[in-house]
Amino acid sequence: MSQFCKKLVGDGWDVDVDWVEDLSVGAAKRFGISLAGVKFVSDYNSINYDLAFWVSDGSLPLLFAKKNIIHLQFPFINVNGRSWSNVIKSKFGEFVVNSQFTKRFIDREYGVNSQVLYPPIDVEMFQPLKKENIILYVGRFSRLTQQKGQEILIDNFKKLKSDWRLILAGGAGVGADNAWLVELEKKASKNKVEIIKNPSVEELVKLYGKAKIFWSACGYGVDENINPLSVEHFGITVVEAMAAGCVPIITNLGGHKEIVNNGRDGFLWNTTKELLETTQTLIKKADKLYALSQKAREKSKMFSVDNFYEKIDALVVGRFGF
């Protein structure tokens, strides 16, 4: 939660992060966020702090700060969330989640009433450039939890039979399945699809700026009620694309449904037939594509850093009186 730390430092807080190494360089390189003023420690004791913000892996910590916030970014299920120890621990903190979708599962699993705190997106960073006939997807080349579905996008791009380009960009580090990635690159080369691994922030800004349409097949074929971890819990890259004027055509699953109003500022698809038909319509109707692009940019502002900061003020100041 880099922006959370940045906000507190800006408000005059002394902020420690429990981590064995300094992450500030990585945060600046990957997200363009400065963590100046943040100290990285490995010997903290929550009792010494006014506020503890814990990003959970599904387990609940026992926190003793004056005020405690437990953040769950995944819709965990079947993790014994209502065990007697968790019931006790949950009394010591406030629960926040990254989407209404995640909230639905977390509240049921842990027996809590969590607050939705949408991830902050620096929408001002992403601006339209001279648009090209590009369909873009941005997401990790990983199959650890979510089904990103890059292979589905490649297969269906071939069916478009247009002179447009498809570009798939994303991280190929942690969680990457190298054998699968090699096969994906072979499939891409046969279909004239470009794969960009580990793009810098600057590269991503340009890609978003030039692309006209943003595709996602994340979670396609998954029952989100049975396996919620395998769909998009929110969809940060969707919002980044919208901020740059890309029209999203994304799966009607998970957190996607909270970002896009179907037919108004983008499209939600259930079948690959819908994906292709919607895309073909927009390719043929430049005026409609442009109008939706403007709507998408406007909608992205709902998830801005400023709105996130307002929520933090309400959460930390309003609720806790700091």
C-alpha positions in Angstrom: 0.0 0.0 0.0 2.5 2.5 -1.2 0.0 5.3 -1.6 -1.2 4.7 2.0 2.3 5.2 3.3 2.8 8.2 1.2 -0.4 9.8 2.5 0.5 9.3 6.1 4.0 10.6 5.6 2.5 13.7 3.9 0.2 14.2 6.9 3.2 14.2 9.3 3.2 10.6 10.5 6.3 8.6 11.2 5.8 5.5 9.1 7.6 2.1 9.6 7.1 -0.8 7.2 7.8 -4.3 8.4 10.0 -5.7 5.7 13.6 -7.0 5.6 14.7 -4.8 2.7 14.1 -1.3 1.5 11.4 -1.3 -1.1 11.5 2.3 -2.1 13.6 1.9 -5.2 11.3 -0.9 -6.5 8.2 1.2 -5.7 9.5 4.1 -7.7 10.6 2.0 -10.6 7.5 -0.2 -10.9 4.7 2.2 -9.7 6.3 5.6 -10.0 5.6 6.2 -6.3 8.1 7.9 -3.9 8.4 6.4 -0.4 10.6 9.1 0.9 10.3 9.3 4.6 9.3 5.7 5.1 11.5 3.5 7.2 11.8 -0.3 6.7 12.2 -2.3 9.9 12.2 -6.0 10.8 11.8 -5.8 14.6 8.6 -4.0 15.1 6.2 -4.4 18.0 2.7 -3.2 17.3 2.1 -2.1 20.9 4.6 0.8 20.2 2.4 2.3 17.4 -0.6 4.5 17.2 -1.8 2.8 14.1 -1.1 -0.6 12.6 -2.0 -1.4 9.0 -1.7 -5.1 8.2 -1.9 -6.5 4.7 -3.1 -10.1 5.3 -2.4 -13.3 3.5 -5.7 -14.7 4.9 -4.4 -15.2 8.4 -5.3 -12.7 11.1 -2.6 -11.1 13.2 -3.0 -10.1 16.9 -2.3 -6.4 16.8 -1.9 -4.2 19.9 -1.5 -0.7 18.4 -3.9 2.0 19.6 -5.9 1.5 16.4 -5.6 -1.4 13.9 -6.6 -1.9 10.3 -6.5 -5.3 8.6 -6.5 -5.2 4.8 -7.5 -8.3 2.8 -6.9 -8.1 -1.0 -8.1 -11.5 -1.9 -11.6 -13.1 -1.5 -10.5 -15.8 0.8 -12.8 -18.8 1.4 -12.5 -22.0 3.4 -9.6 -20.7 5.5 -11.3 -21.3 8.9 -12.0 -17.6 9.1 -14.4 -17.9 12.1 -12.1 -20.0 14.3 -12.1 -19.0 17.9 -8.7 -17.4 17.6 -9.8 -15.3 14.6 -13.0 -14.2 16.3 -10.8 -12.9 19.2 -8.3 -11.2 16.9 -11.0 -9.6 14.7 -12.2 -7.6 17.8 -9.0 -5.7 17.8 -9.2 -4.2 14.3 -11.1 -2.6 11.4 -11.3 -4.6 8.2 -10.9 -3.1 4.8 -11.0 -4.8 1.3 -10.3 -3.7 -2.2 -13.7 -4.2 -3.8 -17.4 -5.1 -3.2 -16.6 -8.4 -4.8 -13.9 -9.2 -2.2 -16.1 -7.9 0.6 -18.8 -10.4 -0.2 -16.5 -13.3 0.5 -14.5 -11.8 3.3 -17.5 -10.8 5.4 -19.0 -14.3 5.1 -15.7 -16.1 5.8 -14.7 -14.0 8.8 -18.0 -12.8 10.1 -17.1 -9.2 9.8 -18.4 -6.0 8.2 -15.5 -4.8 6.1 -15.2 -1.4 4.4 -14.4 -1.2 0.7 -11.3 0.9 0.0 -10.7 0.8 -3.7 -7.0 0.8 -4.8 -5.7 4.3 -5.7 -4.8 4.8 -9.3 -2.8 7.8 -10.4 -5.2 8.6 -13.3 -3.4 11.8 -14.2 -0.3 9.8 -15.1 -2.2 8.0 -17.9 -3.2 10.3 -20.8 -4.3 9.7 -24.4 -1.6 10.0 -26.9 -2.0 9.8 -30.7 -4.2 6.7 -30.9 -3.2 3.7 -33.0 -5.2 0.6 -34.0 -4.0 -1.3 -31.0 -5.8 -3.7 -28.7 -4.0 -3.9 -25.4 -4.0 -6.2 -22.4 -1.8 -5.6 -19.3 -1.4 -8.3 -16.7 1.1 -10.6 -15.1 2.3 -13.7 -17.1 1.4 -15.8 -14.1 -1.0 -18.6 -13.3 -0.5 -18.7 -9.5 -4.0 -17.7 -8.6 -5.9 -15.8 -11.2 -6.6 -17.1 -14.7 -5.3 -14.2 -16.8 -6.4 -15.7 -20.1 -3.7 -14.3 -22.4 -4.0 -17.4 -24.6 -7.8 -16.8 -25.0 -7.1 -13.3 -26.2 -4.5 -14.5 -28.8 -6.9 -17.2 -30.1 -9.7 -14.8 -30.5 -7.6 -12.0 -32.0 -6.9 -14.3 -34.9 -10.6 -14.5 -35.6 -10.9 -10.7 -35.9 -9.2 -10.7 -39.3 -8.4 -7.1 -39.1 -5.2 -5.0 -39.6 -5.2 -4.0 -35.9 -2.5 -5.1 -33.5 -2.8 -7.0 -30.2 -0.2 -6.2 -27.5 0.1 -8.3 -24.3 2.3 -6.6 -21.6 3.0 -7.7 -18.1 5.4 -8.9 -15.4 7.2 -12.1 -16.0 8.9 -12.4 -12.7 7.3 -13.8 -9.5 4.8 -16.5 -10.3 5.7 -16.8 -14.0 5.4 -20.2 -15.5 8.3 -20.2 -17.9 7.3 -23.2 -19.9 3.8 -21.8 -20.4 5.3 -18.4 -21.3 7.4 -20.0 -24.0 4.3 -21.7 -25.4 2.4 -18.4 -25.2 5.2 -16.6 -27.1 5.1 -19.2 -29.9 1.3 -18.8 -30.1 1.7 -15.0 -30.2 4.3 -15.1 -33.0 2.1 -17.2 -35.2 -0.8 -14.7 -34.8 1.3 -11.5 -35.2 0.8 -10.6 -31.5 3.4 -8.7 -29.6 4.4 -9.7 -26.1 6.2 -7.2 -23.9 7.7 -8.6 -20.7 8.4 -6.5 -17.6 7.6 -3.1 -19.1 8.7 0.0 -17.2 6.2 2.5 -16.0 7.2 4.8 -18.9 6.6 2.0 -21.4 3.2 1.3 -19.9 2.1 4.9 -20.1 2.9 5.0 -23.8 1.1 1.7 -24.5 -2.0 2.8 -22.7 -1.8 6.2 -24.4 -1.6 4.7 -27.9 -4.1 1.8 -27.5 -7.8 2.3 -28.5 -9.2 -0.8 -26.9 -8.4 -2.8 -23.7 -9.2 -6.5 -23.6 -9.3 -8.9 -20.7 -10.2 -12.5 -20.5 -9.3 -12.8 -16.8 -11.3 -15.5 -15.1 -13.0 -16.7 -18.3 -14.5 -20.1 -17.7 -14.3 -19.9 -13.9 -17.3 -20.0 -11.5 -16.6 -16.9 -9.4 -18.8 -18.2 -6.6 -16.8 -21.4 -6.2 -13.4 -20.2 -7.0 -13.3 -16.4 -6.5 -9.5 -16.3 -6.2 -9.2 -17.1 -10.0 -11.0 -14.0 -11.2 -10.0 -10.4 -11.0 -10.7 -9.1 -7.5 -10.6 -5.5 -8.8 -8.7 -4.6 -12.0 -6.2 -1.8 -11.6 -4.9 -2.1 -15.2 -8.4 -1.7 -16.5 -8.7 1.7 -14.7 -5.3 2.7 -15.9 -6.3 1.9 -19.5 -9.6 3.8 -19.1 -7.7 6.9 -17.8 -5.7 6.9 -21.0 -8.8 6.7 -23.2 -8.9 3.0 -23.9 -12.3 1.4 -24.1 -12.4 -1.7 -22.0 -14.0 -5.0 -23.2 -13.5 -7.2 -20.2 -15.0 -10.3 -18.6 -18.2 -9.9 -16.7 -16.6 -11.3 -13.5 -15.3 -10.2 -10.1 -14.3 -6.6 -9.6 -14.7 -5.8 -13.3 -18.4 -5.3 -12.7 -17.6 -2.4 -10.3 -15.4 -0.6 -12.8 -17.4 -0.7 -16.0 -21.0 0.2 -16.7 -21.8 -2.1 -19.5 -22.4 -0.2 -22.7 -21.8 3.2 -21.1 -18.1 3.4 -20.5 -17.0 0.0 -21.7 -18.3 -3.5 -22.1 -18.6 -6.7 -20.0 -18.6 -10.0 -21.9 -19.7 -13.5 -21.0 -18.8 -15.4 -24.2 -16.0 -15.0 -26.7 -18.6 -14.4 -29.3 -19.7 -11.3 -27.4 -16.0 -10.2 -27.1 -15.5 -10.5 -30.9 -18.8 -8.9 -31.9 -18.4 -5.9 -29.6 -14.8 -5.4 -30.8 -15.8 -5.6 -34.4 -18.5 -3.1 -33.9 -16.1 -0.6 -32.3 -13.5 -1.1 -35.0 -16.1 -0.2 -37.6 -17.7 2.7 -35.7 -14.9 5.2 -34.9 -17.4 7.8 -33.6 -18.8 5.4 -31.1 -15.3 4.3 -30.0 -14.3 7.9 -29.4 -17.4 8.7 -27.4 -16.9 5.7 -25.2 -13.3 6.6 -24.8 -14.3 9.9 -23.2 -16.8 8.2 -20.9 -14.1 5.7 -19.9 -11.7 8.5 -19.0 -14.4 10.2 -16.9 -15.3 7.0 -15.1 -11.6 6.3 -14.2 -11.6 9.4 -11.9 -13.8 7.5 -9.5 -10.7 5.5 -8.5 -8.2 8.4 -8.3 -5.6 9.0 -5.7 -7.5 12.0 -4.4 -10.6 9.9 -3.8 -8.4 7.3 -2.0 -7.0 10.0 0.2 -10.4 11.2 1.2 -11.3 7.6 2.2 -8.1 7.3 4.2 -9.0 10.6 6.0 -12.4 9.2 6.9 -11.0 5.9 7.9 -8.0 7.1 10.0 -9.1 10.5 11.1 -12.9 10.2 11.1 -13.2 6.8 12.7 -10.2 6.8 14.9 -9.9 10.5 15.8 -6.2 10.9 15.0 
